[in-house]
Amino acid sequence: MIETNLAQTVNATNDSGSVYDTNVKYLLSDKQILSRVLKYTVDEFQEMDIKDIPGCIGDDIEIGARPVDAGLSNLGRVKGTVTEDNIPGEGIIYYDIRFTAYPKKKEMKILINIEAQKSTDSGKLGYHLENRVLFYLARMISAQKQTEFFHSDFDNLKKVRSIWICMDSEETEDSIEEICFDRKTVFGNRRNSYHTDLMKGIIVNIRGEAESSPGKAIKKSQNVLIAMLEELVSRKDASEKKRILEEEYGMTMTTELERRIQIMCNWSESIIERERRAAKIEAKIEAGKEARKEALERMIRVNITKEQILSMGYTEAEYKEAESALYTNA
């Protein structure tokens, strides 16, 4: 039997971190996934039936990676390209996923950006993620000049939504946050104020397996979107993951989606095995270092000269460290 697009996506293998990151983007860009992201994060889609949302997603889905796979159905992703926003003097930024959506047929157009974010730790990033979200929103607004509107026709600005799927939350921190551009009167009264809802950042905080107990499942989130996304990126095997997405979330396993899920699962298994091997190697190295240090200390205790010890292959740094340890413990 020929597999559908969603089905094939779950079953390939790769061996580089960049390929894994790219696959996450392509997996998230599947219209079935995008539909659920839009329904539970963008107000204009919340009252819509999930089956009607794919038809509201434009055929301009851009993903920050190449190549484009042929033969995708209208349930799969649409277009892969380099998604850059280049403004002279401001540098280039690359969006993970960009597309347009039309919640009221063609009456309304919203520009959507989705980012897959591994870490939200400002210590690791070197900045606060909220500031980056604001920067992306501002660029999505300013980039509309000469594309969505011309000259001073600012009322033709389209709404922008930047949705960040963050994957490093603790077990009790599954949440969805909004960063909004708001208006308030700080003095006096003003009637008939023009309400603007142009910019909104949405941060979806999902959780992984507990670091202290790898493989241990966390309690299922009460939020449908978060629960689905956590299943999508979990370390469960491909067949189980596909079953859950079909039975619990009503997805159709197209060839493309299945292939990507398989890549995720195979890569997760590869990561686990690499971590195990690395841990064993690290343990052996540490054990070797400790044995080497103990041998050096014994030689120093029995008054073997420094020159003799160095001639055996020990380094000056090792000798000083062992000597310092002996004096400290004396």
NUBA-160559 format. One record per residue (C-alpha): residue number from 1; x, y, z. Coordinates in nm, 3 decimals, decimal comma, always signed. Each point is the difference from the previous one (the first is absolute). Layout:
BEGIN
<node n="NUM" xx="X" yy="Y" zz="Z"/>
...
% end
This chain:
BEGIN
<node n="1" xx="+0,000" yy="+0,000" zz="+0,000"/>
<node n="2" xx="+0,132" yy="+0,345" zz="-0,093"/>
<node n="3" xx="+0,051" yy="+0,220" zz="+0,305"/>
<node n="4" xx="-0,155" yy="+0,342" zz="+0,019"/>
<node n="5" xx="+0,213" yy="+0,314" zz="+0,030"/>
<node n="6" xx="-0,036" yy="+0,024" zz="+0,378"/>
<node n="7" xx="+0,104" yy="-0,363" zz="+0,038"/>
<node n="8" xx="+0,336" yy="+0,023" zz="-0,181"/>
<node n="9" xx="+0,115" yy="+0,301" zz="+0,199"/>
<node n="10" xx="+0,022" yy="-0,206" zz="+0,314"/>
<node n="11" xx="+0,238" yy="-0,275" zz="-0,138"/>
<node n="12" xx="+0,344" yy="+0,130" zz="-0,127"/>
<node n="13" xx="+0,341" yy="+0,011" zz="+0,166"/>
<node n="14" xx="+0,263" yy="+0,275" zz="+0,027"/>
<node n="15" xx="+0,310" yy="+0,059" zz="+0,207"/>
<node n="16" xx="+0,064" yy="+0,371" zz="+0,047"/>
<node n="17" xx="-0,134" yy="+0,250" zz="+0,250"/>
<node n="18" xx="-0,078" yy="+0,253" zz="-0,270"/>
<node n="19" xx="-0,207" yy="-0,260" zz="-0,184"/>
<node n="20" xx="-0,193" yy="-0,066" zz="+0,320"/>
<node n="21" xx="-0,069" yy="+0,371" zz="+0,049"/>
<node n="22" xx="-0,107" yy="+0,031" zz="-0,362"/>
<node n="23" xx="-0,234" yy="-0,295" zz="+0,039"/>
<node n="24" xx="-0,167" yy="+0,162" zz="+0,301"/>
<node n="25" xx="-0,077" yy="+0,304" zz="-0,216"/>
<node n="26" xx="-0,139" yy="-0,211" zz="-0,284"/>
<node n="27" xx="-0,204" yy="-0,206" zz="+0,244"/>
<node n="28" xx="-0,152" yy="+0,313" zz="+0,156"/>
<node n="29" xx="-0,073" yy="+0,140" zz="-0,345"/>
<node n="30" xx="-0,235" yy="-0,284" zz="-0,093"/>
<node n="31" xx="-0,343" yy="+0,156" zz="-0,048"/>
<node n="32" xx="-0,159" yy="-0,236" zz="+0,250"/>
<node n="33" xx="+0,245" yy="+0,117" zz="+0,267"/>
<node n="34" xx="-0,029" yy="+0,364" zz="-0,104"/>
<node n="35" xx="-0,379" yy="-0,021" zz="+0,021"/>
<node n="36" xx="+0,014" yy="-0,108" zz="+0,361"/>
<node n="37" xx="+0,261" yy="+0,262" zz="+0,086"/>
<node n="38" xx="-0,220" yy="+0,271" zz="-0,153"/>
<node n="39" xx="-0,319" yy="-0,123" zz="+0,169"/>
<node n="40" xx="+0,148" yy="+0,011" zz="+0,348"/>
<node n="41" xx="+0,220" yy="+0,310" zz="-0,027"/>
<node n="42" xx="-0,159" yy="+0,245" zz="-0,245"/>
<node n="43" xx="-0,332" yy="+0,152" zz="+0,108"/>
<node n="44" xx="-0,141" yy="+0,023" zz="-0,352"/>
<node n="45" xx="+0,012" yy="-0,381" zz="-0,037"/>
<node n="46" xx="-0,122" yy="-0,112" zz="+0,341"/>
<node n="47" xx="-0,367" yy="-0,036" zz="-0,097"/>
<node n="48" xx="+0,077" yy="-0,184" zz="-0,324"/>
<node n="49" xx="-0,031" yy="-0,376" zz="-0,048"/>
<node n="50" xx="+0,346" yy="-0,152" zz="-0,025"/>
<node n="51" xx="-0,081" yy="-0,163" zz="-0,335"/>
<node n="52" xx="-0,075" yy="+0,341" zz="-0,156"/>
<node n="53" xx="+0,326" yy="+0,169" zz="+0,100"/>
<node n="54" xx="+0,237" yy="-0,166" zz="-0,256"/>
<node n="55" xx="-0,198" yy="+0,171" zz="-0,275"/>
<node n="56" xx="+0,073" yy="+0,335" zz="+0,166"/>
<node n="57" xx="+0,376" yy="-0,050" zz="-0,015"/>
<node n="58" xx="+0,163" yy="+0,150" zz="-0,306"/>
<node n="59" xx="+0,212" yy="-0,200" zz="-0,243"/>
<node n="60" xx="+0,300" yy="+0,218" zz="+0,083"/>
<node n="61" xx="+0,140" yy="-0,193" zz="+0,297"/>
<node n="62" xx="+0,368" yy="+0,080" zz="+0,015"/>
<node n="63" xx="+0,246" yy="-0,205" zz="+0,205"/>
<node n="64" xx="+0,354" yy="+0,108" zz="+0,079"/>
<node n="65" xx="+0,157" yy="-0,303" zz="-0,169"/>
<node n="66" xx="+0,028" yy="-0,180" zz="-0,334"/>
<node n="67" xx="-0,078" yy="-0,219" zz="-0,197"/>
<node n="68" xx="-0,366" yy="-0,025" zz="-0,097"/>
<node n="69" xx="-0,138" yy="-0,352" zz="-0,016"/>
<node n="70" xx="-0,218" yy="-0,077" zz="-0,299"/>
<node n="71" xx="-0,343" yy="-0,160" zz="-0,004"/>
<node n="72" xx="-0,147" yy="+0,151" zz="+0,314"/>
<node n="73" xx="-0,375" yy="+0,003" zz="+0,044"/>
<node n="74" xx="-0,196" yy="+0,301" zz="+0,115"/>
<node n="75" xx="+0,022" yy="-0,142" zz="+0,353"/>
<node n="76" xx="+0,377" yy="+0,027" zz="-0,001"/>
<node n="77" xx="+0,228" yy="+0,299" zz="+0,008"/>
<node n="78" xx="-0,002" yy="+0,217" zz="-0,309"/>
<node n="79" xx="+0,325" yy="+0,175" zz="-0,063"/>
<node n="80" xx="+0,356" yy="-0,009" zz="+0,130"/>
<node n="81" xx="+0,230" yy="+0,297" zz="-0,045"/>
<node n="82" xx="+0,240" yy="+0,228" zz="+0,181"/>
<node n="83" xx="-0,222" yy="+0,229" zz="+0,205"/>
<node n="84" xx="+0,205" yy="+0,311" zz="+0,049"/>
<node n="85" xx="-0,102" yy="+0,353" zz="+0,082"/>
<node n="86" xx="+0,275" yy="+0,228" zz="-0,123"/>
<node n="87" xx="-0,016" yy="+0,374" zz="+0,067"/>
<node n="88" xx="+0,308" yy="+0,207" zz="-0,097"/>
<node n="89" xx="+0,195" yy="+0,095" zz="+0,310"/>
<node n="90" xx="-0,197" yy="-0,238" zz="+0,224"/>
<node n="91" xx="+0,147" yy="-0,335" zz="-0,102"/>
<node n="92" xx="-0,172" yy="-0,323" zz="-0,096"/>
<node n="93" xx="-0,220" yy="-0,218" zz="+0,220"/>
<node n="94" xx="-0,124" yy="-0,343" zz="-0,091"/>
<node n="95" xx="-0,347" yy="-0,112" zz="+0,104"/>
<node n="96" xx="-0,065" yy="-0,368" zz="+0,070"/>
<node n="97" xx="-0,345" yy="+0,006" zz="-0,161"/>
<node n="98" xx="-0,195" yy="+0,281" zz="-0,165"/>
<node n="99" xx="-0,336" yy="-0,004" zz="-0,176"/>
<node n="100" xx="-0,322" yy="+0,194" zz="-0,042"/>
<node n="101" xx="-0,337" yy="-0,102" zz="+0,140"/>
<node n="102" xx="-0,353" yy="+0,112" zz="-0,086"/>
<node n="103" xx="-0,239" yy="-0,068" zz="+0,293"/>
<node n="104" xx="-0,294" yy="+0,158" zz="-0,182"/>
<node n="105" xx="+0,064" yy="-0,130" zz="-0,348"/>
<node n="106" xx="+0,170" yy="+0,285" zz="-0,186"/>
<node n="107" xx="-0,152" yy="+0,276" zz="+0,213"/>
<node n="108" xx="+0,286" yy="-0,004" zz="+0,252"/>
<node n="109" xx="+0,368" yy="-0,074" zz="-0,045"/>
<node n="110" xx="+0,234" yy="-0,079" zz="+0,290"/>
<node n="111" xx="+0,376" yy="-0,044" zz="-0,035"/>
<node n="112" xx="+0,120" yy="-0,289" zz="+0,217"/>
<node n="113" xx="+0,348" yy="-0,093" zz="+0,121"/>
<node n="114" xx="+0,070" yy="-0,315" zz="+0,202"/>
<node n="115" xx="+0,329" yy="-0,065" zz="+0,178"/>
<node n="116" xx="+0,120" yy="-0,323" zz="+0,162"/>
<node n="117" xx="+0,209" yy="+0,106" zz="+0,300"/>
<node n="118" xx="+0,215" yy="-0,249" zz="+0,192"/>
<node n="119" xx="+0,092" yy="+0,228" zz="+0,289"/>
<node n="120" xx="-0,156" yy="+0,301" zz="+0,171"/>
<node n="121" xx="+0,284" yy="+0,037" zz="+0,252"/>
<node n="122" xx="+0,137" yy="+0,355" zz="-0,033"/>
<node n="123" xx="+0,329" yy="-0,125" zz="+0,142"/>
<node n="124" xx="+0,044" yy="-0,236" zz="-0,294"/>
<node n="125" xx="-0,151" yy="+0,230" zz="-0,263"/>
<node n="126" xx="+0,176" yy="+0,317" zz="+0,111"/>
<node n="127" xx="-0,330" yy="+0,192" zz="-0,019"/>
<node n="128" xx="-0,359" yy="-0,022" zz="+0,120"/>
<node n="129" xx="-0,218" yy="-0,188" zz="-0,248"/>
<node n="130" xx="-0,285" yy="+0,252" zz="+0,041"/>
<node n="131" xx="+0,218" yy="+0,269" zz="-0,160"/>
<node n="132" xx="+0,071" yy="-0,221" zz="-0,299"/>
<node n="133" xx="-0,374" yy="-0,066" zz="-0,039"/>
<node n="134" xx="-0,064" yy="+0,376" zz="-0,006"/>
<node n="135" xx="+0,277" yy="+0,048" zz="-0,254"/>
<node n="136" xx="-0,151" yy="-0,260" zz="-0,232"/>
<node n="137" xx="-0,344" yy="+0,161" zz="+0,031"/>
<node n="138" xx="+0,144" yy="+0,343" zz="-0,079"/>
<node n="139" xx="+0,179" yy="-0,134" zz="-0,306"/>
<node n="140" xx="-0,315" yy="-0,173" zz="-0,123"/>
<node n="141" xx="-0,180" yy="+0,332" zz="+0,025"/>
<node n="142" xx="+0,269" yy="+0,218" zz="-0,157"/>
<node n="143" xx="+0,060" yy="-0,249" zz="-0,283"/>
<node n="144" xx="-0,357" yy="+0,057" zz="-0,123"/>
<node n="145" xx="+0,084" yy="+0,336" zz="-0,154"/>
<node n="146" xx="+0,008" yy="-0,034" zz="-0,378"/>
<node n="147" xx="-0,149" yy="-0,351" zz="+0,028"/>
<node n="148" xx="-0,327" yy="+0,024" zz="+0,195"/>
<node n="149" xx="-0,037" yy="+0,377" zz="-0,016"/>
<node n="150" xx="+0,151" yy="+0,291" zz="-0,190"/>
<node n="151" xx="+0,082" yy="+0,361" zz="+0,079"/>
<node n="152" xx="-0,197" yy="+0,109" zz="+0,309"/>
<node n="153" xx="-0,282" yy="-0,254" zz="-0,020"/>
<node n="154" xx="+0,068" yy="-0,130" zz="+0,352"/>
<node n="155" xx="-0,356" yy="-0,123" zz="+0,046"/>
<node n="156" xx="+0,091" yy="-0,283" zz="-0,236"/>
<node n="157" xx="+0,246" yy="-0,145" zz="+0,250"/>
<node n="158" xx="-0,075" yy="-0,369" zz="+0,057"/>
<node n="159" xx="-0,008" yy="-0,168" zz="+0,340"/>
<node n="160" xx="+0,315" yy="-0,191" zz="+0,095"/>
<node n="161" xx="+0,026" yy="-0,292" zz="+0,239"/>
<node n="162" xx="+0,334" yy="-0,146" zz="+0,113"/>
<node n="163" xx="-0,049" yy="-0,338" zz="+0,172"/>
<node n="164" xx="+0,290" yy="-0,145" zz="+0,196"/>
<node n="165" xx="-0,007" yy="-0,367" zz="+0,095"/>
<node n="166" xx="+0,247" yy="-0,028" zz="+0,288"/>
<node n="167" xx="+0,114" yy="-0,346" zz="+0,101"/>
<node n="168" xx="+0,180" yy="+0,037" zz="+0,333"/>
<node n="169" xx="-0,274" yy="+0,053" zz="+0,258"/>
<node n="170" xx="-0,005" yy="-0,178" zz="+0,335"/>
<node n="171" xx="-0,268" yy="-0,259" zz="+0,079"/>
<node n="172" xx="-0,243" yy="+0,253" zz="+0,151"/>
<node n="173" xx="+0,071" yy="+0,282" zz="-0,248"/>
<node n="174" xx="-0,209" yy="-0,100" zz="-0,303"/>
<node n="175" xx="-0,162" yy="+0,327" zz="-0,103"/>
<node n="176" xx="-0,095" yy="+0,239" zz="-0,280"/>
<node n="177" xx="+0,090" yy="+0,369" zz="+0,036"/>
<node n="178" xx="-0,084" yy="+0,304" zz="-0,211"/>
<node n="179" xx="+0,205" yy="+0,313" zz="-0,060"/>
<node n="180" xx="-0,235" yy="+0,269" zz="-0,128"/>
<node n="181" xx="+0,013" yy="+0,352" zz="-0,134"/>
<node n="182" xx="-0,262" yy="+0,171" zz="+0,216"/>
<node n="183" xx="-0,153" yy="+0,344" zz="+0,043"/>
<node n="184" xx="-0,122" yy="+0,168" zz="+0,319"/>
<node n="185" xx="-0,108" yy="+0,348" zz="+0,100"/>
<node n="186" xx="+0,227" yy="+0,131" zz="+0,276"/>
<node n="187" xx="-0,180" yy="+0,335" zz="+0,034"/>
<node n="188" xx="-0,344" yy="+0,133" zz="-0,090"/>
<node n="189" xx="-0,263" yy="-0,153" zz="-0,223"/>
<node n="190" xx="+0,014" yy="-0,069" zz="-0,369"/>
<node n="191" xx="-0,285" yy="-0,139" zz="-0,200"/>
<node n="192" xx="+0,013" yy="-0,200" zz="-0,320"/>
<node n="193" xx="+0,365" yy="-0,099" zz="+0,037"/>
<node n="194" xx="+0,125" yy="-0,212" zz="-0,289"/>
<node n="195" xx="+0,072" yy="-0,348" zz="+0,134"/>
<node n="196" xx="+0,308" yy="-0,170" zz="-0,138"/>
<node n="197" xx="+0,083" yy="-0,366" zz="+0,033"/>
<node n="198" xx="+0,277" yy="-0,011" zz="-0,255"/>
<node n="199" xx="+0,280" yy="-0,163" zz="+0,196"/>
<node n="200" xx="-0,014" yy="-0,301" zz="+0,228"/>
<node n="201" xx="+0,265" yy="-0,241" zz="+0,115"/>
<node n="202" xx="-0,105" yy="-0,340" zz="+0,133"/>
<node n="203" xx="+0,234" yy="-0,220" zz="+0,204"/>
<node n="204" xx="-0,101" yy="-0,365" zz="+0,031"/>
<node n="205" xx="+0,198" yy="-0,167" zz="+0,277"/>
<node n="206" xx="+0,018" yy="-0,377" zz="-0,039"/>
<node n="207" xx="+0,182" yy="-0,252" zz="+0,215"/>
<node n="208" xx="+0,234" yy="-0,287" zz="-0,070"/>
<node n="209" xx="+0,068" yy="-0,312" zz="+0,201"/>
<node n="210" xx="+0,125" yy="+0,056" zz="+0,352"/>
<node n="211" xx="+0,377" yy="+0,051" zz="-0,003"/>
<node n="212" xx="+0,032" yy="-0,192" zz="+0,325"/>
<node n="213" xx="-0,191" yy="-0,299" zz="-0,140"/>
<node n="214" xx="+0,060" yy="-0,032" zz="-0,378"/>
<node n="215" xx="-0,278" yy="-0,199" zz="-0,164"/>
<node n="216" xx="-0,245" yy="+0,077" zz="+0,277"/>
<node n="217" xx="-0,321" yy="+0,149" zz="-0,139"/>
<node n="218" xx="-0,122" yy="+0,329" zz="+0,141"/>
<node n="219" xx="-0,364" yy="+0,054" zz="+0,086"/>
<node n="220" xx="-0,204" yy="+0,084" zz="-0,308"/>
<node n="221" xx="-0,065" yy="+0,372" zz="-0,039"/>
<node n="222" xx="-0,357" yy="+0,126" zz="+0,043"/>
<node n="223" xx="+0,055" yy="+0,221" zz="-0,307"/>
<node n="224" xx="-0,080" yy="-0,182" zz="-0,326"/>
<node n="225" xx="+0,267" yy="+0,176" zz="-0,207"/>
<node n="226" xx="+0,276" yy="-0,050" zz="+0,255"/>
<node n="227" xx="-0,094" yy="-0,366" zz="+0,048"/>
<node n="228" xx="+0,010" yy="-0,056" zz="-0,378"/>
<node n="229" xx="+0,333" yy="+0,179" zz="-0,045"/>
<node n="230" xx="+0,154" yy="-0,195" zz="+0,287"/>
<node n="231" xx="-0,107" yy="-0,324" zz="-0,166"/>
<node n="232" xx="+0,143" yy="+0,124" zz="-0,328"/>
<node n="233" xx="+0,350" yy="+0,059" zz="+0,139"/>
<node n="234" xx="+0,000" yy="-0,280" zz="+0,259"/>
<node n="235" xx="+0,243" yy="-0,293" zz="-0,007"/>
<node n="236" xx="-0,273" yy="-0,257" zz="-0,056"/>
<node n="237" xx="+0,045" yy="-0,240" zz="-0,290"/>
<node n="238" xx="-0,146" yy="+0,099" zz="-0,335"/>
<node n="239" xx="-0,286" yy="-0,249" zz="-0,008"/>
<node n="240" xx="-0,125" yy="+0,105" zz="+0,344"/>
<node n="241" xx="+0,034" yy="+0,367" zz="-0,082"/>
<node n="242" xx="-0,192" yy="-0,039" zz="-0,326"/>
<node n="243" xx="-0,274" yy="-0,195" zz="+0,177"/>
<node n="244" xx="-0,045" yy="+0,273" zz="+0,260"/>
<node n="245" xx="-0,005" yy="+0,281" zz="-0,257"/>
<node n="246" xx="-0,263" yy="-0,186" zz="-0,202"/>
<node n="247" xx="-0,223" yy="-0,128" zz="+0,279"/>
<node n="248" xx="+0,022" yy="+0,285" zz="+0,252"/>
<node n="249" xx="+0,053" yy="+0,299" zz="-0,226"/>
<node n="250" xx="-0,177" yy="-0,105" zz="-0,318"/>
<node n="251" xx="+0,295" yy="+0,037" zz="-0,237"/>
<node n="252" xx="+0,036" yy="-0,173" zz="-0,333"/>
<node n="253" xx="+0,335" yy="-0,173" zz="-0,041"/>
<node n="254" xx="+0,114" yy="+0,147" zz="-0,329"/>
<node n="255" xx="+0,326" yy="-0,128" zz="-0,146"/>
<node n="256" xx="+0,179" yy="+0,325" zz="+0,081"/>
<node n="257" xx="-0,114" yy="+0,017" zz="+0,362"/>
<node n="258" xx="+0,082" yy="-0,365" zz="+0,068"/>
<node n="259" xx="+0,345" yy="+0,034" zz="-0,153"/>
<node n="260" xx="+0,082" yy="+0,300" zz="+0,219"/>
<node n="261" xx="-0,128" yy="-0,174" zz="+0,312"/>
<node n="262" xx="+0,222" yy="-0,298" zz="-0,078"/>
<node n="263" xx="+0,298" yy="+0,230" zz="-0,039"/>
<node n="264" xx="-0,078" yy="+0,150" zz="+0,339"/>
<node n="265" xx="-0,025" yy="-0,341" zz="+0,165"/>
<node n="266" xx="+0,311" yy="-0,141" zz="-0,164"/>
<node n="267" xx="+0,199" yy="+0,309" zz="+0,086"/>
<node n="268" xx="-0,122" yy="-0,006" zz="+0,362"/>
<node n="269" xx="+0,118" yy="-0,362" zz="+0,030"/>
<node n="270" xx="+0,332" yy="+0,103" zz="-0,153"/>
<node n="271" xx="+0,035" yy="+0,286" zz="+0,248"/>
<node n="272" xx="-0,072" yy="-0,232" zz="+0,295"/>
<node n="273" xx="+0,258" yy="-0,251" zz="-0,121"/>
<node n="274" xx="+0,257" yy="+0,273" zz="-0,057"/>
<node n="275" xx="-0,061" yy="+0,138" zz="+0,348"/>
<node n="276" xx="+0,050" yy="-0,346" zz="+0,148"/>
<node n="277" xx="+0,324" yy="-0,056" zz="-0,193"/>
<node n="278" xx="+0,125" yy="+0,348" zz="+0,087"/>
<node n="279" xx="-0,077" yy="-0,058" zz="+0,368"/>
<node n="280" xx="+0,194" yy="-0,330" zz="-0,004"/>
<node n="281" xx="+0,296" yy="+0,159" zz="-0,176"/>
<node n="282" xx="-0,002" yy="+0,294" zz="+0,239"/>
<node n="283" xx="-0,010" yy="-0,237" zz="+0,297"/>
<node n="284" xx="+0,300" yy="-0,194" zz="-0,137"/>
<node n="285" xx="+0,192" yy="+0,322" zz="-0,063"/>
<node n="286" xx="-0,071" yy="+0,126" zz="+0,351"/>
<node n="287" xx="+0,099" yy="-0,335" zz="+0,148"/>
<node n="288" xx="+0,324" yy="+0,009" zz="-0,199"/>
<node n="289" xx="+0,077" yy="+0,352" zz="+0,114"/>
<node n="290" xx="-0,063" yy="-0,092" zz="+0,363"/>
<node n="291" xx="+0,221" yy="-0,311" zz="-0,024"/>
<node n="292" xx="+0,276" yy="+0,204" zz="-0,165"/>
<node n="293" xx="-0,022" yy="+0,265" zz="+0,272"/>
<node n="294" xx="+0,015" yy="-0,259" zz="+0,279"/>
<node n="295" xx="+0,306" yy="-0,164" zz="-0,156"/>
<node n="296" xx="+0,173" yy="+0,337" zz="-0,028"/>
<node n="297" xx="-0,076" yy="+0,083" zz="+0,364"/>
<node n="298" xx="+0,145" yy="-0,334" zz="+0,114"/>
<node n="299" xx="+0,322" yy="+0,072" zz="-0,187"/>
<node n="300" xx="+0,027" yy="+0,342" zz="+0,159"/>
<node n="301" xx="-0,051" yy="-0,155" zz="+0,346"/>
<node n="302" xx="+0,292" yy="-0,243" zz="-0,049"/>
<node n="303" xx="+0,224" yy="+0,289" zz="-0,108"/>
<node n="304" xx="+0,032" yy="-0,078" zz="-0,369"/>
<node n="305" xx="+0,137" yy="+0,320" zz="-0,152"/>
<node n="306" xx="-0,202" yy="+0,232" zz="-0,218"/>
<node n="307" xx="+0,237" yy="-0,058" zz="-0,293"/>
<node n="308" xx="-0,052" yy="-0,376" zz="+0,022"/>
<node n="309" xx="-0,378" yy="+0,037" zz="+0,018"/>
<node n="310" xx="-0,013" yy="+0,232" zz="-0,301"/>
<node n="311" xx="+0,219" yy="-0,242" zz="-0,194"/>
<node n="312" xx="-0,273" yy="-0,262" zz="+0,045"/>
<node n="313" xx="-0,242" yy="+0,206" zz="-0,207"/>
<node n="314" xx="-0,173" yy="+0,208" zz="+0,267"/>
<node n="315" xx="-0,047" yy="+0,371" zz="-0,074"/>
<node n="316" xx="+0,111" yy="+0,299" zz="+0,202"/>
<node n="317" xx="-0,365" yy="+0,088" zz="+0,066"/>
<node n="318" xx="-0,075" yy="-0,351" zz="+0,128"/>
<node n="319" xx="+0,302" yy="+0,012" zz="+0,230"/>
<node n="320" xx="-0,099" yy="+0,339" zz="+0,146"/>
<node n="321" xx="-0,361" yy="-0,114" zz="+0,053"/>
<node n="322" xx="+0,109" yy="-0,317" zz="+0,180"/>
<node n="323" xx="+0,258" yy="+0,184" zz="+0,207"/>
<node n="324" xx="-0,256" yy="+0,264" zz="+0,099"/>
<node n="325" xx="-0,252" yy="-0,269" zz="+0,098"/>
<node n="326" xx="+0,258" yy="-0,171" zz="+0,221"/>
<node n="327" xx="+0,093" yy="+0,321" zz="+0,180"/>
<node n="328" xx="-0,367" yy="+0,090" zz="+0,045"/>
<node n="329" xx="-0,081" yy="-0,336" zz="+0,154"/>
<node n="330" xx="+0,316" yy="-0,013" zz="+0,212"/>
% end
